[in-house]
Amino acid sequence: MANGPQDALSIVDGPAVSGRLSGSHLLPTVRGKPPVRLGRTAEAWAELELAARLCRNLREWSVLLRKAAELA
């Protein structure tokens, strides 16, 4: 994010497109942060909701759902 949220999204799009982290909650968790800074809350919410669905850790799951709810 040092160069801004749009650059951050571009960086994480590489692994997203390649499918290297498909099935992991980590990628949508990271992808949920830059859209908030860009004012794209629906996109951020969708990423955090996806991350929560993929997450297998109860504590992380609850944090992800809370963050998504804050955007709704």
Distance bins in CASP14 RR format, pairs under 12 A and 6 or more apart:
PFRMAT RR
TARGET T0000
AUTHOR 0000-0000-0000
RMODE 2
METHOD distances of the structure
MODEL  1
1 7 1 0 0 1 0 0 0 0 0 0 0
1 8 1 0 1 0 0 0 0 0 0 0 0
1 9 0 0 0 0 1 0 0 0 0 0 0
1 10 0 0 0 0 0 1 0 0 0 0 0
1 11 0 0 0 0 1 0 0 0 0 0 0
1 12 0 0 0 0 0 1 0 0 0 0 0
1 30 0 0 0 0 0 1 0 0 0 0 0
1 32 0 0 0 0 0 1 0 0 0 0 0
1 33 1 0 0 1 0 0 0 0 0 0 0
1 34 1 0 0 1 0 0 0 0 0 0 0
1 35 0 0 0 0 0 1 0 0 0 0 0
1 36 0 0 0 0 0 1 0 0 0 0 0
1 37 1 0 0 1 0 0 0 0 0 0 0
1 38 0 0 0 0 0 1 0 0 0 0 0
2 8 0 0 0 0 1 0 0 0 0 0 0
2 11 0 0 0 0 0 1 0 0 0 0 0
3 9 0 0 0 0 0 1 0 0 0 0 0
3 10 0 0 0 0 1 0 0 0 0 0 0
3 11 0 0 0 0 1 0 0 0 0 0 0
3 34 0 0 0 0 0 1 0 0 0 0 0
4 10 0 0 0 0 1 0 0 0 0 0 0
4 11 0 0 0 0 0 1 0 0 0 0 0
4 33 0 0 0 0 0 1 0 0 0 0 0
4 34 1 0 0 1 0 0 0 0 0 0 0
4 37 1 0 0 1 0 0 0 0 0 0 0
4 38 0 0 0 0 1 0 0 0 0 0 0
5 11 0 0 0 0 0 1 0 0 0 0 0
5 12 0 0 0 0 0 1 0 0 0 0 0
5 30 0 0 0 0 0 1 0 0 0 0 0
5 31 0 0 0 0 0 1 0 0 0 0 0
5 32 0 0 0 0 1 0 0 0 0 0 0
5 33 1 0 0 1 0 0 0 0 0 0 0
5 34 1 1 0 0 0 0 0 0 0 0 0
5 35 1 0 0 1 0 0 0 0 0 0 0
5 36 1 0 0 1 0 0 0 0 0 0 0
5 37 1 0 1 0 0 0 0 0 0 0 0
5 38 1 0 1 0 0 0 0 0 0 0 0
5 39 0 0 0 0 1 0 0 0 0 0 0
5 40 0 0 0 0 1 0 0 0 0 0 0
5 43 0 0 0 0 0 1 0 0 0 0 0
5 44 0 0 0 0 0 1 0 0 0 0 0
6 12 0 0 0 0 0 1 0 0 0 0 0
6 13 0 0 0 0 0 1 0 0 0 0 0
6 34 1 0 0 1 0 0 0 0 0 0 0
6 35 0 0 0 0 1 0 0 0 0 0 0
6 37 0 0 0 0 1 0 0 0 0 0 0
6 38 1 0 0 1 0 0 0 0 0 0 0
6 39 0 0 0 0 0 1 0 0 0 0 0
6 40 0 0 0 0 0 1 0 0 0 0 0
7 13 0 0 0 0 0 1 0 0 0 0 0
7 34 0 0 0 0 1 0 0 0 0 0 0
7 37 0 0 0 0 0 1 0 0 0 0 0
7 38 0 0 0 0 0 1 0 0 0 0 0
8 14 0 0 0 0 0 1 0 0 0 0 0
8 30 0 0 0 0 1 0 0 0 0 0 0
8 31 0 0 0 0 1 0 0 0 0 0 0
8 32 0 0 0 0 1 0 0 0 0 0 0
8 33 1 0 0 1 0 0 0 0 0 0 0
8 34 1 0 1 0 0 0 0 0 0 0 0
8 35 0 0 0 0 1 0 0 0 0 0 0
8 36 0 0 0 0 0 1 0 0 0 0 0
8 37 0 0 0 0 1 0 0 0 0 0 0
8 38 0 0 0 0 1 0 0 0 0 0 0
9 15 0 0 0 0 0 1 0 0 0 0 0
9 16 0 0 0 0 1 0 0 0 0 0 0
9 17 0 0 0 0 0 1 0 0 0 0 0
9 27 0 0 0 0 0 1 0 0 0 0 0
9 30 0 0 0 0 1 0 0 0 0 0 0
9 31 1 0 0 1 0 0 0 0 0 0 0
9 32 0 0 0 0 1 0 0 0 0 0 0
9 33 0 0 0 0 1 0 0 0 0 0 0
9 34 1 0 1 0 0 0 0 0 0 0 0
9 35 1 0 0 1 0 0 0 0 0 0 0
9 36 0 0 0 0 0 1 0 0 0 0 0
9 37 0 0 0 0 1 0 0 0 0 0 0
9 38 0 0 0 0 1 0 0 0 0 0 0
9 40 0 0 0 0 1 0 0 0 0 0 0
9 43 0 0 0 0 1 0 0 0 0 0 0
9 44 0 0 0 0 0 1 0 0 0 0 0
9 47 0 0 0 0 0 1 0 0 0 0 0
10 16 0 0 0 0 0 1 0 0 0 0 0
10 17 0 0 0 0 0 1 0 0 0 0 0
10 31 0 0 0 0 0 1 0 0 0 0 0
10 34 0 0 0 0 1 0 0 0 0 0 0
11 17 0 0 0 0 0 1 0 0 0 0 0
11 27 0 0 0 0 0 1 0 0 0 0 0
11 30 0 0 0 0 1 0 0 0 0 0 0
11 31 0 0 0 0 0 1 0 0 0 0 0
11 33 0 0 0 0 0 1 0 0 0 0 0
11 34 0 0 0 0 1 0 0 0 0 0 0
12 18 0 0 0 0 0 1 0 0 0 0 0
12 19 0 0 0 0 0 1 0 0 0 0 0
12 20 0 0 0 0 0 1 0 0 0 0 0
12 21 0 0 0 0 1 0 0 0 0 0 0
12 26 0 0 0 0 0 1 0 0 0 0 0
12 27 1 0 0 1 0 0 0 0 0 0 0
12 28 0 0 0 0 1 0 0 0 0 0 0
12 29 0 0 0 0 0 1 0 0 0 0 0
12 30 1 0 1 0 0 0 0 0 0 0 0
12 31 1 0 1 0 0 0 0 0 0 0 0
12 32 0 0 0 0 1 0 0 0 0 0 0
12 33 0 0 0 0 1 0 0 0 0 0 0
12 34 1 0 0 1 0 0 0 0 0 0 0
12 35 0 0 0 0 0 1 0 0 0 0 0
12 47 0 0 0 0 1 0 0 0 0 0 0
13 19 0 0 0 0 0 1 0 0 0 0 0
13 20 0 0 0 0 0 1 0 0 0 0 0
13 21 0 0 0 0 0 1 0 0 0 0 0
13 27 0 0 0 0 1 0 0 0 0 0 0
13 30 0 0 0 0 0 1 0 0 0 0 0
13 31 0 0 0 0 1 0 0 0 0 0 0
13 34 0 0 0 0 0 1 0 0 0 0 0
14 20 0 0 0 0 1 0 0 0 0 0 0
14 21 0 0 0 0 1 0 0 0 0 0 0
14 27 0 0 0 0 1 0 0 0 0 0 0
14 30 0 0 0 0 0 1 0 0 0 0 0
14 31 0 0 0 0 0 1 0 0 0 0 0
15 21 1 0 1 0 0 0 0 0 0 0 0
15 22 0 0 0 0 1 0 0 0 0 0 0
15 23 0 0 0 0 0 1 0 0 0 0 0
15 24 0 0 0 0 1 0 0 0 0 0 0
15 26 0 0 0 0 1 0 0 0 0 0 0
15 27 1 0 0 1 0 0 0 0 0 0 0
15 28 0 0 0 0 0 1 0 0 0 0 0
15 30 0 0 0 0 1 0 0 0 0 0 0
15 31 0 0 0 0 1 0 0 0 0 0 0
16 22 0 0 0 0 1 0 0 0 0 0 0
16 23 0 0 0 0 0 1 0 0 0 0 0
16 24 0 0 0 0 0 1 0 0 0 0 0
16 26 0 0 0 0 0 1 0 0 0 0 0
16 27 1 0 1 0 0 0 0 0 0 0 0
16 28 0 0 0 0 1 0 0 0 0 0 0
16 30 0 0 0 0 1 0 0 0 0 0 0
16 31 1 0 0 1 0 0 0 0 0 0 0
16 32 0 0 0 0 0 1 0 0 0 0 0
16 47 0 0 0 0 1 0 0 0 0 0 0
16 50 0 0 0 0 0 1 0 0 0 0 0
17 27 0 0 0 0 0 1 0 0 0 0 0
17 31 0 0 0 0 0 1 0 0 0 0 0
18 27 0 0 0 0 0 1 0 0 0 0 0
19 27 0 0 0 0 1 0 0 0 0 0 0
20 26 0 0 0 0 0 1 0 0 0 0 0
20 27 0 0 0 0 1 0 0 0 0 0 0
21 27 1 0 1 0 0 0 0 0 0 0 0
21 28 0 0 0 0 1 0 0 0 0 0 0
21 29 0 0 0 0 0 1 0 0 0 0 0
21 30 0 0 0 0 1 0 0 0 0 0 0
21 31 0 0 0 0 0 1 0 0 0 0 0
21 51 0 0 0 0 0 1 0 0 0 0 0
21 54 0 0 0 0 1 0 0 0 0 0 0
22 28 0 0 0 0 0 1 0 0 0 0 0
22 50 0 0 0 0 0 1 0 0 0 0 0
22 54 0 0 0 0 1 0 0 0 0 0 0
23 29 0 0 0 0 0 1 0 0 0 0 0
23 50 0 0 0 0 1 0 0 0 0 0 0
23 51 0 0 0 0 0 1 0 0 0 0 0
23 53 0 0 0 0 1 0 0 0 0 0 0
23 54 1 0 1 0 0 0 0 0 0 0 0
23 55 0 0 0 0 0 1 0 0 0 0 0
23 56 0 0 0 0 0 1 0 0 0 0 0
24 30 0 0 0 0 0 1 0 0 0 0 0
24 31 0 0 0 0 0 1 0 0 0 0 0
24 50 0 0 0 0 0 1 0 0 0 0 0
24 51 0 0 0 0 1 0 0 0 0 0 0
24 53 0 0 0 0 0 1 0 0 0 0 0
24 54 1 0 0 1 0 0 0 0 0 0 0
24 55 0 0 0 0 1 0 0 0 0 0 0
24 56 0 0 0 0 0 1 0 0 0 0 0
24 57 0 0 0 0 0 1 0 0 0 0 0
24 60 0 0 0 0 0 1 0 0 0 0 0
25 31 0 0 0 0 0 1 0 0 0 0 0
25 32 0 0 0 0 0 1 0 0 0 0 0
25 47 0 0 0 0 0 1 0 0 0 0 0
25 48 0 0 0 0 1 0 0 0 0 0 0
25 49 0 0 0 0 0 1 0 0 0 0 0
25 50 1 0 0 1 0 0 0 0 0 0 0
25 51 1 0 1 0 0 0 0 0 0 0 0
25 52 1 0 0 1 0 0 0 0 0 0 0
25 53 1 0 0 1 0 0 0 0 0 0 0
25 54 1 1 0 0 0 0 0 0 0 0 0
25 55 1 1 0 0 0 0 0 0 0 0 0
25 56 1 0 0 1 0 0 0 0 0 0 0
25 57 0 0 0 0 1 0 0 0 0 0 0
25 60 1 0 0 1 0 0 0 0 0 0 0
25 61 0 0 0 0 1 0 0 0 0 0 0
25 63 0 0 0 0 0 1 0 0 0 0 0
25 64 1 0 0 1 0 0 0 0 0 0 0
25 65 0 0 0 0 0 1 0 0 0 0 0
26 32 0 0 0 0 0 1 0 0 0 0 0
26 33 0 0 0 0 0 1 0 0 0 0 0
26 47 0 0 0 0 0 1 0 0 0 0 0
26 50 0 0 0 0 0 1 0 0 0 0 0
26 51 1 0 0 1 0 0 0 0 0 0 0
26 54 0 0 0 0 1 0 0 0 0 0 0
26 55 0 0 0 0 1 0 0 0 0 0 0
26 56 0 0 0 0 0 1 0 0 0 0 0
26 57 0 0 0 0 0 1 0 0 0 0 0
26 60 0 0 0 0 1 0 0 0 0 0 0
26 64 0 0 0 0 0 1 0 0 0 0 0
27 33 0 0 0 0 0 1 0 0 0 0 0
27 47 0 0 0 0 1 0 0 0 0 0 0
27 48 0 0 0 0 0 1 0 0 0 0 0
27 50 0 0 0 0 1 0 0 0 0 0 0
27 51 1 0 0 1 0 0 0 0 0 0 0
27 54 0 0 0 0 1 0 0 0 0 0 0
27 55 0 0 0 0 0 1 0 0 0 0 0
28 34 0 0 0 0 0 1 0 0 0 0 0
28 35 0 0 0 0 0 1 0 0 0 0 0
28 43 0 0 0 0 0 1 0 0 0 0 0
28 44 0 0 0 0 0 1 0 0 0 0 0
28 45 0 0 0 0 0 1 0 0 0 0 0
28 46 0 0 0 0 1 0 0 0 0 0 0
28 47 1 0 1 0 0 0 0 0 0 0 0
28 48 1 0 0 1 0 0 0 0 0 0 0
28 49 0 0 0 0 1 0 0 0 0 0 0
28 50 1 0 1 0 0 0 0 0 0 0 0
28 51 1 1 0 0 0 0 0 0 0 0 0
28 52 0 0 0 0 1 0 0 0 0 0 0
28 53 0 0 0 0 1 0 0 0 0 0 0
28 54 1 0 0 1 0 0 0 0 0 0 0
28 55 0 0 0 0 1 0 0 0 0 0 0
28 60 0 0 0 0 0 1 0 0 0 0 0
28 64 0 0 0 0 1 0 0 0 0 0 0
28 67 0 0 0 0 0 1 0 0 0 0 0
28 68 0 0 0 0 0 1 0 0 0 0 0
29 44 0 0 0 0 0 1 0 0 0 0 0
29 47 1 0 0 1 0 0 0 0 0 0 0
29 48 1 0 0 1 0 0 0 0 0 0 0
29 49 0 0 0 0 0 1 0 0 0 0 0
29 50 0 0 0 0 1 0 0 0 0 0 0
29 51 1 0 1 0 0 0 0 0 0 0 0
29 52 0 0 0 0 1 0 0 0 0 0 0
29 53 0 0 0 0 0 1 0 0 0 0 0
29 54 0 0 0 0 1 0 0 0 0 0 0
29 55 0 0 0 0 1 0 0 0 0 0 0
29 57 0 0 0 0 0 1 0 0 0 0 0
29 60 0 0 0 0 1 0 0 0 0 0 0
29 61 0 0 0 0 0 1 0 0 0 0 0
29 63 0 0 0 0 1 0 0 0 0 0 0
29 64 1 0 0 1 0 0 0 0 0 0 0
29 65 0 0 0 0 0 1 0 0 0 0 0
29 67 0 0 0 0 1 0 0 0 0 0 0
29 68 0 0 0 0 0 1 0 0 0 0 0
30 44 0 0 0 0 0 1 0 0 0 0 0
30 47 0 0 0 0 1 0 0 0 0 0 0
30 48 0 0 0 0 0 1 0 0 0 0 0
30 50 0 0 0 0 0 1 0 0 0 0 0
30 51 0 0 0 0 1 0 0 0 0 0 0
30 64 0 0 0 0 0 1 0 0 0 0 0
31 38 0 0 0 0 0 1 0 0 0 0 0
31 40 0 0 0 0 0 1 0 0 0 0 0
31 43 0 0 0 0 1 0 0 0 0 0 0
31 44 0 0 0 0 1 0 0 0 0 0 0
31 45 0 0 0 0 0 1 0 0 0 0 0
31 46 0 0 0 0 1 0 0 0 0 0 0
31 47 1 0 1 0 0 0 0 0 0 0 0
31 48 0 0 0 0 1 0 0 0 0 0 0
31 49 0 0 0 0 0 1 0 0 0 0 0
31 50 0 0 0 0 1 0 0 0 0 0 0
31 51 0 0 0 0 1 0 0 0 0 0 0
31 54 0 0 0 0 0 1 0 0 0 0 0
32 38 0 0 0 0 0 1 0 0 0 0 0
32 39 0 0 0 0 0 1 0 0 0 0 0
32 40 0 0 0 0 1 0 0 0 0 0 0
32 41 0 0 0 0 1 0 0 0 0 0 0
32 42 0 0 0 0 0 1 0 0 0 0 0
32 43 1 0 0 1 0 0 0 0 0 0 0
32 44 1 0 1 0 0 0 0 0 0 0 0
32 45 0 0 0 0 1 0 0 0 0 0 0
32 46 0 0 0 0 1 0 0 0 0 0 0
32 47 1 1 0 0 0 0 0 0 0 0 0
32 48 1 0 1 0 0 0 0 0 0 0 0
32 49 0 0 0 0 1 0 0 0 0 0 0
32 50 0 0 0 0 1 0 0 0 0 0 0
32 51 1 0 0 1 0 0 0 0 0 0 0
32 52 0 0 0 0 0 1 0 0 0 0 0
32 64 0 0 0 0 1 0 0 0 0 0 0
32 67 0 0 0 0 1 0 0 0 0 0 0
32 68 0 0 0 0 1 0 0 0 0 0 0
32 71 0 0 0 0 1 0 0 0 0 0 0
33 39 0 0 0 0 0 1 0 0 0 0 0
33 40 0 0 0 0 0 1 0 0 0 0 0
33 41 0 0 0 0 0 1 0 0 0 0 0
33 43 0 0 0 0 0 1 0 0 0 0 0
33 44 1 0 0 1 0 0 0 0 0 0 0
33 45 0 0 0 0 0 1 0 0 0 0 0
33 47 0 0 0 0 1 0 0 0 0 0 0
33 48 0 0 0 0 1 0 0 0 0 0 0
33 51 0 0 0 0 0 1 0 0 0 0 0
33 64 0 0 0 0 0 1 0 0 0 0 0
33 67 0 0 0 0 1 0 0 0 0 0 0
33 71 0 0 0 0 0 1 0 0 0 0 0
34 40 0 0 0 0 1 0 0 0 0 0 0
34 41 0 0 0 0 0 1 0 0 0 0 0
34 43 0 0 0 0 1 0 0 0 0 0 0
34 44 1 0 0 1 0 0 0 0 0 0 0
34 47 0 0 0 0 1 0 0 0 0 0 0
35 41 1 0 0 1 0 0 0 0 0 0 0
35 42 0 0 0 0 1 0 0 0 0 0 0
35 43 1 0 1 0 0 0 0 0 0 0 0
35 44 1 1 0 0 0 0 0 0 0 0 0
35 45 0 0 0 0 1 0 0 0 0 0 0
35 46 0 0 0 0 1 0 0 0 0 0 0
35 47 1 0 0 1 0 0 0 0 0 0 0
35 48 0 0 0 0 1 0 0 0 0 0 0
35 71 0 0 0 0 1 0 0 0 0 0 0
36 42 0 0 0 0 0 1 0 0 0 0 0
36 43 0 0 0 0 1 0 0 0 0 0 0
36 44 1 0 1 0 0 0 0 0 0 0 0
36 45 0 0 0 0 1 0 0 0 0 0 0
36 46 0 0 0 0 0 1 0 0 0 0 0
36 47 0 0 0 0 1 0 0 0 0 0 0
36 48 0 0 0 0 1 0 0 0 0 0 0
36 67 0 0 0 0 1 0 0 0 0 0 0
36 68 0 0 0 0 0 1 0 0 0 0 0
36 70 0 0 0 0 1 0 0 0 0 0 0
36 71 1 0 0 1 0 0 0 0 0 0 0
37 43 0 0 0 0 0 1 0 0 0 0 0
37 44 0 0 0 0 1 0 0 0 0 0 0
38 44 0 0 0 0 1 0 0 0 0 0 0
39 45 0 0 0 0 0 1 0 0 0 0 0
39 71 0 0 0 0 1 0 0 0 0 0 0
40 46 0 0 0 0 1 0 0 0 0 0 0
40 47 0 0 0 0 1 0 0 0 0 0 0
40 71 0 0 0 0 1 0 0 0 0 0 0
41 47 0 0 0 0 0 1 0 0 0 0 0
41 48 0 0 0 0 0 1 0 0 0 0 0
41 49 0 0 0 0 0 1 0 0 0 0 0
41 67 0 0 0 0 0 1 0 0 0 0 0
41 68 0 0 0 0 1 0 0 0 0 0 0
41 69 0 0 0 0 0 1 0 0 0 0 0
41 70 0 0 0 0 1 0 0 0 0 0 0
41 71 1 0 1 0 0 0 0 0 0 0 0
41 72 0 0 0 0 1 0 0 0 0 0 0
42 48 0 0 0 0 0 1 0 0 0 0 0
42 49 0 0 0 0 0 1 0 0 0 0 0
42 68 0 0 0 0 0 1 0 0 0 0 0
42 71 0 0 0 0 1 0 0 0 0 0 0
42 72 0 0 0 0 1 0 0 0 0 0 0
43 49 0 0 0 0 0 1 0 0 0 0 0
43 50 0 0 0 0 0 1 0 0 0 0 0
43 68 0 0 0 0 0 1 0 0 0 0 0
43 71 0 0 0 0 1 0 0 0 0 0 0
44 50 0 0 0 0 0 1 0 0 0 0 0
44 51 0 0 0 0 0 1 0 0 0 0 0
44 64 0 0 0 0 0 1 0 0 0 0 0
44 67 0 0 0 0 1 0 0 0 0 0 0
44 68 0 0 0 0 1 0 0 0 0 0 0
44 69 0 0 0 0 0 1 0 0 0 0 0
44 70 0 0 0 0 1 0 0 0 0 0 0
44 71 1 0 1 0 0 0 0 0 0 0 0
44 72 0 0 0 0 0 1 0 0 0 0 0
45 51 0 0 0 0 0 1 0 0 0 0 0
45 52 0 0 0 0 0 1 0 0 0 0 0
45 64 0 0 0 0 0 1 0 0 0 0 0
45 65 0 0 0 0 0 1 0 0 0 0 0
45 67 0 0 0 0 1 0 0 0 0 0 0
45 68 1 0 1 0 0 0 0 0 0 0 0
45 69 0 0 0 0 1 0 0 0 0 0 0
45 70 0 0 0 0 1 0 0 0 0 0 0
45 71 1 0 1 0 0 0 0 0 0 0 0
45 72 1 0 0 1 0 0 0 0 0 0 0
46 52 0 0 0 0 0 1 0 0 0 0 0
46 53 0 0 0 0 0 1 0 0 0 0 0
46 68 0 0 0 0 1 0 0 0 0 0 0
46 71 0 0 0 0 1 0 0 0 0 0 0
46 72 0 0 0 0 0 1 0 0 0 0 0
47 53 0 0 0 0 0 1 0 0 0 0 0
47 54 0 0 0 0 0 1 0 0 0 0 0
47 64 0 0 0 0 1 0 0 0 0 0 0
47 67 0 0 0 0 0 1 0 0 0 0 0
47 68 0 0 0 0 1 0 0 0 0 0 0
47 71 0 0 0 0 1 0 0 0 0 0 0
48 54 0 0 0 0 0 1 0 0 0 0 0
48 55 0 0 0 0 0 1 0 0 0 0 0
48 60 0 0 0 0 0 1 0 0 0 0 0
48 61 0 0 0 0 0 1 0 0 0 0 0
48 62 0 0 0 0 0 1 0 0 0 0 0
48 63 0 0 0 0 1 0 0 0 0 0 0
48 64 1 0 1 0 0 0 0 0 0 0 0
48 65 1 0 0 1 0 0 0 0 0 0 0
48 66 0 0 0 0 1 0 0 0 0 0 0
48 67 1 0 1 0 0 0 0 0 0 0 0
48 68 1 1 0 0 0 0 0 0 0 0 0
48 69 0 0 0 0 1 0 0 0 0 0 0
48 70 0 0 0 0 1 0 0 0 0 0 0
48 71 1 0 0 1 0 0 0 0 0 0 0
48 72 0 0 0 0 0 1 0 0 0 0 0
49 55 0 0 0 0 0 1 0 0 0 0 0
49 61 0 0 0 0 0 1 0 0 0 0 0
49 64 1 0 0 1 0 0 0 0 0 0 0
49 65 1 0 0 1 0 0 0 0 0 0 0
49 66 0 0 0 0 0 1 0 0 0 0 0
49 67 0 0 0 0 1 0 0 0 0 0 0
49 68 1 0 1 0 0 0 0 0 0 0 0
49 69 0 0 0 0 1 0 0 0 0 0 0
49 71 0 0 0 0 1 0 0 0 0 0 0
49 72 0 0 0 0 1 0 0 0 0 0 0
50 64 0 0 0 0 1 0 0 0 0 0 0
50 65 0 0 0 0 0 1 0 0 0 0 0
50 68 0 0 0 0 1 0 0 0 0 0 0
51 57 0 0 0 0 0 1 0 0 0 0 0
51 60 0 0 0 0 1 0 0 0 0 0 0
51 61 0 0 0 0 1 0 0 0 0 0 0
51 62 0 0 0 0 0 1 0 0 0 0 0
51 63 0 0 0 0 1 0 0 0 0 0 0
51 64 1 0 1 0 0 0 0 0 0 0 0
51 65 0 0 0 0 1 0 0 0 0 0 0
51 66 0 0 0 0 0 1 0 0 0 0 0
51 67 0 0 0 0 1 0 0 0 0 0 0
51 68 0 0 0 0 1 0 0 0 0 0 0
52 58 0 0 0 0 0 1 0 0 0 0 0
52 59 0 0 0 0 0 1 0 0 0 0 0
52 60 0 0 0 0 1 0 0 0 0 0 0
52 61 1 0 1 0 0 0 0 0 0 0 0
52 62 0 0 0 0 1 0 0 0 0 0 0
52 63 0 0 0 0 1 0 0 0 0 0 0
52 64 1 1 0 0 0 0 0 0 0 0 0
52 65 1 0 1 0 0 0 0 0 0 0 0
52 66 0 0 0 0 1 0 0 0 0 0 0
52 67 0 0 0 0 1 0 0 0 0 0 0
52 68 1 0 0 1 0 0 0 0 0 0 0
52 69 0 0 0 0 0 1 0 0 0 0 0
53 60 0 0 0 0 0 1 0 0 0 0 0
53 61 0 0 0 0 1 0 0 0 0 0 0
53 64 0 0 0 0 1 0 0 0 0 0 0
53 65 0 0 0 0 1 0 0 0 0 0 0
53 68 0 0 0 0 0 1 0 0 0 0 0
54 60 0 0 0 0 0 1 0 0 0 0 0
54 61 0 0 0 0 1 0 0 0 0 0 0
54 64 0 0 0 0 1 0 0 0 0 0 0
55 61 1 0 1 0 0 0 0 0 0 0 0
55 62 0 0 0 0 1 0 0 0 0 0 0
55 63 0 0 0 0 1 0 0 0 0 0 0
55 64 1 0 1 0 0 0 0 0 0 0 0
55 65 0 0 0 0 1 0 0 0 0 0 0
55 67 0 0 0 0 0 1 0 0 0 0 0
55 68 0 0 0 0 0 1 0 0 0 0 0
56 64 0 0 0 0 0 1 0 0 0 0 0
57 63 0 0 0 0 1 0 0 0 0 0 0
57 64 0 0 0 0 1 0 0 0 0 0 0
58 64 0 0 0 0 0 1 0 0 0 0 0
58 65 0 0 0 0 0 1 0 0 0 0 0
59 65 0 0 0 0 0 1 0 0 0 0 0
59 66 0 0 0 0 0 1 0 0 0 0 0
60 66 0 0 0 0 0 1 0 0 0 0 0
60 67 0 0 0 0 0 1 0 0 0 0 0
61 67 0 0 0 0 0 1 0 0 0 0 0
61 68 0 0 0 0 0 1 0 0 0 0 0
62 68 0 0 0 0 0 1 0 0 0 0 0
62 69 0 0 0 0 0 1 0 0 0 0 0
63 69 0 0 0 0 0 1 0 0 0 0 0
63 70 0 0 0 0 0 1 0 0 0 0 0
64 70 0 0 0 0 0 1 0 0 0 0 0
64 71 0 0 0 0 0 1 0 0 0 0 0
65 71 0 0 0 0 0 1 0 0 0 0 0
65 72 0 0 0 0 0 1 0 0 0 0 0
66 72 0 0 0 0 0 1 0 0 0 0 0
END
